[in-house]
Amino acid sequence: MKKYLENMALVSKSEQKITADLSGSALCHQNAELRKLVEDYHSVTSQVGVLLLTKEVFASNNTFD
């Protein structure tokens, strides 16, 4: 379980980086619809990242590896 949560946290971090990079791109500044989509997706990935971090901390405090 711990390894799964660690890997999911890495995926979430990668998604956050991708969406942060996209939101700063010229393409997103030119297209309002794309900018909104990327901002919304970044918001979701950030929320998932916080949730996974919380679960990872909880898992590290328990011994059910």
C-alpha positions in Angstrom: 0.0 0.0 0.0 2.8 2.4 0.9 4.6 1.9 -2.5 1.3 2.4 -4.3 0.7 5.7 -2.5 4.3 6.8 -3.2 3.9 6.1 -6.9 0.5 7.9 -7.1 2.1 10.9 -5.4 4.8 10.9 -8.0 2.2 10.8 -10.8 0.3 13.6 -9.2 3.4 15.7 -8.9 4.2 15.1 -12.6 0.6 16.1 -13.6 0.9 19.3 -11.5 4.2 20.2 -13.2 2.7 19.6 -16.7 -0.4 21.7 -16.0 1.7 24.5 -14.4 4.0 24.5 -17.4 1.0 24.5 -19.8 -0.7 27.3 -17.9 2.3 29.5 -18.4 2.6 28.8 -22.1 1.8 31.3 -24.8 -0.8 28.9 -26.2 -2.9 29.1 -23.1 -2.6 32.9 -23.0 -4.0 33.0 -26.5 -6.9 30.6 -26.0 -9.2 31.4 -23.1 -11.0 28.0 -23.3 -7.7 26.1 -23.2 -6.5 28.3 -20.3 -9.7 27.6 -18.3 -9.4 23.8 -19.0 -5.7 23.7 -17.9 -6.4 25.8 -14.8 -9.3 23.5 -13.8 -7.2 20.4 -14.4 -4.4 21.9 -12.4 -6.8 22.6 -9.5 -7.9 18.9 -9.6 -4.4 17.6 -9.7 -3.4 19.8 -6.7 -6.3 18.6 -4.7 -5.5 14.9 -5.5 -1.9 15.6 -4.5 -2.9 16.9 -1.1 -5.2 13.9 -0.6 -2.4 11.5 -1.6 0.1 13.2 0.7 -2.4 12.9 3.6 -2.9 9.2 2.9 0.9 8.7 2.5 1.5 10.3 5.9 -1.2 8.1 7.4 0.2 5.0 5.8 3.7 5.8 7.1 2.3 6.0 10.7 0.8 2.5 10.4 2.5 -0.8 9.7 0.3 -2.4 7.1 2.9 -2.4 4.2 
